[in-house]
Amino acid sequence: MGDALFPVYNNFFIGNYQVCINEAYELSHLSGSDATERDCYLYRSHIALGSCQLVIDEIQDDAATALLAVRCLAVRCLARNLGSG
């Protein structure tokens, strides 16, 4: 079996953020570390498209460490967009 996340991270790295988001939503069957990795690319794509507040709202305080790092990135990008960074 191939890498199920390939379409997600491939589209992220070539800058097709909306396609990355669409592909990530289609991979709802993943669990564990694969689901966390999928969510990281999903939320980083949302940040790249300017939806920082969505990321901040959706990632909870008890999320995986990798997702909390993405949430910190969203906070930083939101502050920069608002002119305080």
QUILINCOR-V447600 format. One record per residue. N is the residue number from 1. RES is the residue in one letter. NEAR is the number of other C-alpha atoms within 8 Angstrom. Layout:
n/res/near
N/RES/NEAR
N/RES/NEAR
This chain:
n/res/near
1/M/2
2/G/3
3/D/5
4/A/5
5/L/8
6/F/7
7/P/9
8/V/15
9/Y/10
10/N/9
11/N/12
12/F/12
13/F/7
14/I/6
15/G/6
16/N/9
17/Y/12
18/Q/7
19/V/9
20/C/17
21/I/13
22/N/8
23/E/10
24/A/13
25/Y/7
26/E/6
27/L/7
28/S/7
29/H/4
30/L/7
31/S/7
32/G/6
33/S/6
34/D/9
35/A/10
36/T/12
37/E/8
38/R/11
39/D/10
40/C/11
41/Y/14
42/L/12
43/Y/10
44/R/9
45/S/13
46/H/14
47/I/12
48/A/8
49/L/7
50/G/6
51/S/9
52/C/12
53/Q/9
54/L/8
55/V/13
56/I/10
57/D/7
58/E/6
59/I/10
60/Q/7
61/D/5
62/D/4
63/A/8
64/A/7
65/T/6
66/A/8
67/L/12
68/L/12
69/A/8
70/V/11
71/R/11
72/C/8
73/L/8
74/A/13
75/V/11
76/R/9
77/C/10
78/L/10
79/A/10
80/R/9
81/N/8
82/L/7
83/G/6
84/S/6
85/G/7
